């Protein structure tokens, strides 16, 4: 199997007023293409921070990160942005929908930055996603007119619409009922099976975590 993530974090430091919090000390992660990884741990141990580092959203840490065979420190800002749009799919809790756009336009937003990859997008793929997670009735609504669960599913659809090589999901089922949780998990794993998509999921749901190939337990730094 091909290794696509080789991450060594020596330390990530949060500064809060006059105190500092050190997390992810001497953390090492290697991931092969097509793996399904779950990350679990109590609040404050750095789960979401780890996702942000993997997803090239946070470079404020000491360590070394090789992604798709390239040392990320050597990538230009434009390359990082292109990778975030085309190779990485984000389903993050803070991924806000744009209230002035319809749900459909929010989901299709990555297409505006897709460049040459826009040709790979098929309307059939879009319809398959929205039908699988049953959000077709809300496509013409604005986010403010939708429930929390509906918005969570829209954020999920936006994160996977470009068929990224890696999907990073932060508590993707947290605000969903049992039926919708099952739909989201099934769609994630279907992408993994059909496209060899690598799945990295932060979750407090141990039942969801156990469905992955590996479960990584983060612990508080001592």
Beta strands, then each sheet from edge to edge (+ up, - down):
strand 1: 3-16
strand 2: 19-23
strand 3: 27-32
strand 4: 36-40
strand 5: 62-67
strand 6: 70-71
strand 7: 88-91
strand 8: 166-170
strand 9: 198-202
strand 10: 214-217
sheet 1: 2+ 1- 3+
sheet 2: 2+ 1- 5+ 6-
sheet 3: 7+ 8+ 9+ 4+ 10+
end
